[in-house]
Amino acid sequence: MAASKCRPARAQAPRALVLLAGVFLTAEALAPARAPELNLRQTRDRRRLTDDRDQEARLVFARDGICLIEDFFDPVAFVDMRRAARDGELRLRPEMQESVAVGRQGCFLEPGDAVVRELVSDETVARLRRVAGDDFLAPADFPVELRRYPVGSSMGWHKDEALYEKPQLEVVLTLSNTSDSETRWEMADGRVCGRWLPPNSLLLVLAEGASHGVTPVRIGDH
C-alpha cells in the first residue's frame, strides 16, 4: 500500500525512502520512445550539471523539507522506465480507499520492474542521501506505486504522515505529463510554490514536513 494510505505502528528504523512513481499515460506517452545516444563529452557535461542540481536541491531541501530535481535519471534509463510504465497501464485502477486524492488511479509495481530497479539502485539511493544529508537513508519496505491523475482528479493540501519514528522521505517521479495541473507546496517562509512537473523530474518530500497538493486536471493526464 502507498504510504499516504497506510497507518502501521511506528517503529525504530533508519530514515526510509517511500517510493512513488507518477505516471501520465496518454497517446503521446504510449508512442515508442527512442533512447538518445550520448557521447563522452555529453556524459561529462551531464554529470557536472547533475552535481550542480543536486547541490542546489540539498540547500532547498534543508530549508523547506521538499525539493524538485529535474532530469534526474540518465536519458537512456528513463526511456526504459517509461516503457515499463506503459506496460503497467492496464493494471491501473481507481483508488477506493480513503485519501486526500480525488479520482486518482494506481497500482503496485513488481520488484523486478524497470521503474523499481532504477528507483532503488545504489546510484539513486546515493544521490538521495547526498541531497537529504542523511548517510543512512535506505529504501522502505513499501511497494512502489504507479499513479495516474486523469481529467477531474486532484489531491488536496496535506502533510504526509510519518510511518517510522524518524519521518521517512517520499519520492515522486514524473514519467509523463500532458496535463494542465500543477503540484504545489508551502516553503519554509510560508510562500507557496506551484510547478508543472516535467517528465523525469523527481520530487523529494519529508513526511510531516511541507504541506503540498495537486491542482485539478482539466486537460491531459498527470
C-alpha positions as semicolon CSV with decimal commas, in nm:
position;residue;x (nm);y (nm);z (nm)
1;M;0,000;0,000;0,000
2;A;0,113;0,353;-0,062
3;A;0,249;0,548;0,230
4;S;-0,030;0,804;0,215
5;K;-0,284;0,529;0,286
6;C;-0,105;0,316;0,544
7;R;-0,134;0,353;0,918
8;P;0,112;0,097;1,061
9;A;0,251;0,126;1,411
10;R;0,563;0,338;1,427
11;A;0,890;0,157;1,470
12;Q;1,251;0,249;1,531
13;A;1,429;0,250;1,196
14;P;1,676;0,447;0,985
15;R;1,511;0,716;0,779
16;A;1,335;0,539;0,494
17;L;1,252;0,622;0,136
18;V;0,893;0,559;0,030
19;L;0,893;0,550;-0,349
20;L;0,601;0,659;-0,564
21;A;0,609;0,677;-0,942
22;G;0,367;0,919;-1,102
23;V;0,253;0,819;-1,449
24;F;0,053;1,009;-1,705
25;L;-0,043;0,762;-1,977
26;T;-0,170;0,937;-2,289
27;A;-0,141;0,877;-2,662
28;E;0,181;1,076;-2,659
29;A;0,319;0,875;-2,371
30;L;0,232;0,549;-2,541
31;A;0,428;0,632;-2,857
32;P;0,754;0,436;-2,893
33;A;1,035;0,621;-2,721
34;R;1,383;0,625;-2,870
35;A;1,683;0,627;-2,639
36;P;1,918;0,919;-2,707
37;E;2,283;0,848;-2,769
38;L;2,528;1,039;-2,553
39;N;2,891;1,086;-2,643
40;L;3,170;1,116;-2,387
41;R;3,159;1,496;-2,377
42;Q;2,784;1,499;-2,328
43;T;2,819;1,244;-2,049
44;R;3,073;1,462;-1,869
45;D;2,859;1,772;-1,913
46;R;2,556;1,585;-1,779
47;R;2,749;1,463;-1,476
48;R;2,863;1,820;-1,399
49;L;2,508;1,953;-1,437
50;T;2,375;1,672;-1,217
51;D;2,620;1,760;-0,940
52;D;2,516;2,126;-0,958
53;R;2,146;2,037;-0,943
54;D;2,197;1,802;-0,650
55;Q;2,388;2,067;-0,456
56;E;2,113;2,323;-0,514
57;A;1,847;2,066;-0,420
58;R;2,032;1,987;-0,097
59;L;2,016;2,352;0,011
60;V;1,647;2,379;-0,077
61;F;1,559;2,052;0,097
62;A;1,746;2,153;0,414
63;R;1,542;2,474;0,421
64;D;1,195;2,359;0,310
65;G;1,182;1,981;0,362
66;I;1,088;1,944;-0,006
67;C;1,272;1,988;-0,334
68;L;1,235;1,923;-0,706
69;I;1,519;1,783;-0,918
70;E;1,468;1,792;-1,295
71;D;1,628;1,550;-1,545
72;F;1,702;1,316;-1,257
73;F;1,769;0,990;-1,440
74;D;2,002;0,916;-1,728
75;P;1,803;0,963;-2,054
76;V;1,858;0,603;-2,167
77;A;1,748;0,461;-1,832
78;F;1,445;0,691;-1,829
79;V;1,330;0,560;-2,167
80;D;1,328;0,208;-2,019
81;M;1,133;0,333;-1,718
82;R;0,868;0,493;-1,937
83;R;0,838;0,176;-2,143
84;A;0,786;-0,028;-1,826
85;A;0,521;0,221;-1,708
86;R;0,331;0,178;-2,032
87;D;0,326;-0,196;-1,970
88;G;0,159;-0,129;-1,635
89;E;-0,120;0,086;-1,777
90;L;-0,376;-0,194;-1,793
91;R;-0,335;-0,264;-1,421
92;L;-0,425;0,089;-1,314
93;R;-0,748;0,101;-1,113
94;P;-0,941;0,378;-0,934
95;E;-0,820;0,419;-0,576
96;M;-1,105;0,319;-0,348
97;Q;-0,954;0,375;-0,002
98;E;-0,988;0,699;0,189
99;S;-0,735;0,952;0,066
100;V;-0,683;1,323;0,010
101;A;-0,658;1,238;-0,362
102;V;-0,978;1,253;-0,571
103;G;-1,020;1,048;-0,890
104;R;-0,666;0,912;-0,888
105;Q;-0,576;0,569;-1,029
106;G;-0,296;0,343;-0,913
107;C;-0,136;0,001;-0,896
108;F;0,168;-0,156;-0,733
109;L;0,480;-0,239;-0,930
110;E;0,672;-0,565;-0,905
111;P;1,026;-0,552;-0,759
112;G;1,173;-0,651;-1,096
113;D;1,004;-0,365;-1,283
114;A;1,248;-0,125;-1,454
115;V;1,097;0,170;-1,266
116;V;1,154;-0,001;-0,931
117;R;1,506;-0,115;-1,020
118;E;1,616;0,238;-1,103
119;L;1,446;0,396;-0,801
120;V;1,614;0,159;-0,553
121;S;1,950;0,133;-0,733
122;D;2,268;0,207;-0,540
123;E;2,331;0,512;-0,758
124;T;1,986;0,661;-0,695
125;V;2,000;0,598;-0,319
126;A;2,349;0,752;-0,302
127;R;2,226;1,067;-0,476
128;L;1,924;1,096;-0,248
129;R;2,147;1,050;0,056
130;R;2,356;1,345;-0,057
131;V;2,051;1,562;-0,127
132;A;1,885;1,472;0,205
133;G;2,210;1,496;0,402
134;D;2,148;1,150;0,550
135;D;2,409;0,877;0,500
136;F;2,176;0,610;0,643
137;L;1,886;0,664;0,404
138;A;1,755;0,333;0,264
139;P;1,452;0,213;0,063
140;A;1,148;0,140;0,279
141;D;0,957;-0,187;0,293
142;F;0,662;-0,046;0,095
143;P;0,598;-0,143;-0,268
144;V;0,645;0,123;-0,536
145;E;0,313;0,252;-0,665
146;L;0,232;0,368;-1,018
147;R;-0,018;0,656;-1,012
148;R;-0,223;0,841;-1,270
149;Y;-0,420;1,165;-1,243
150;P;-0,681;1,169;-1,525
151;V;-0,913;1,459;-1,608
152;G;-1,112;1,560;-1,299
153;S;-0,863;1,426;-1,045
154;S;-0,671;1,625;-0,784
155;M;-0,507;1,597;-0,443
156;G;-0,592;1,829;-0,155
157;W;-0,345;2,006;0,069
158;H;-0,188;1,773;0,324
159;K;0,128;1,663;0,502
160;D;0,244;1,303;0,462
161;E;0,210;1,104;0,781
162;A;0,530;0,972;0,940
163;L;0,535;0,592;0,927
164;Y;0,854;0,549;1,131
165;E;1,000;0,701;1,446
166;K;1,223;0,906;1,215
167;P;0,995;1,055;0,944
168;Q;1,052;0,897;0,604
169;L;1,123;1,072;0,275
170;E;0,877;1,022;-0,007
171;V;0,992;1,016;-0,368
172;V;0,757;1,110;-0,654
173;L;0,892;1,057;-1,006
174;T;0,703;1,202;-1,303
175;L;0,713;0,967;-1,600
176;S;0,490;1,166;-1,837
177;N;0,274;1,476;-1,804
178;T;0,040;1,627;-2,063
179;S;-0,193;1,789;-1,810
180;D;-0,255;2,150;-1,710
181;S;-0,223;2,055;-1,342
182;E;0,033;2,197;-1,101
183;T;0,189;2,042;-0,793
184;R;0,202;2,300;-0,515
185;W;0,387;2,310;-0,186
186;E;0,448;2,550;0,100
187;M;0,802;2,669;0,157
188;A;0,958;2,737;0,497
189;D;0,885;3,111;0,471
190;G;0,515;3,048;0,407
191;R;0,518;3,119;0,036
192;V;0,352;2,870;-0,199
193;C;0,542;2,730;-0,496
194;G;0,342;2,590;-0,789
195;R;0,511;2,389;-1,065
196;W;0,412;2,189;-1,368
197;L;0,623;1,877;-1,321
198;P;0,812;1,778;-1,636
199;P;0,890;1,415;-1,722
200;N;1,199;1,280;-1,544
201;S;1,159;1,522;-1,254
202;L;1,184;1,387;-0,900
203;L;1,007;1,546;-0,604
204;L;1,155;1,463;-0,264
205;V;0,922;1,524;0,033
206;L;0,987;1,488;0,407
207;A;0,694;1,331;0,593
208;E;0,528;1,569;0,839
209;G;0,717;1,845;0,658
210;A;0,591;2,070;0,381
211;S;0,219;2,085;0,301
212;H;0,155;2,001;-0,064
213;G;-0,118;1,915;-0,312
214;V;-0,210;1,875;-0,680
215;T;-0,449;2,113;-0,860
216;P;-0,741;1,964;-1,059
217;V;-0,661;1,819;-1,401
218;R;-0,874;1,981;-1,670
219;I;-0,694;1,855;-1,980
220;G;-0,449;1,574;-2,043
221;D;-0,315;1,338;-1,779
222;H;-0,093;1,393;-1,478
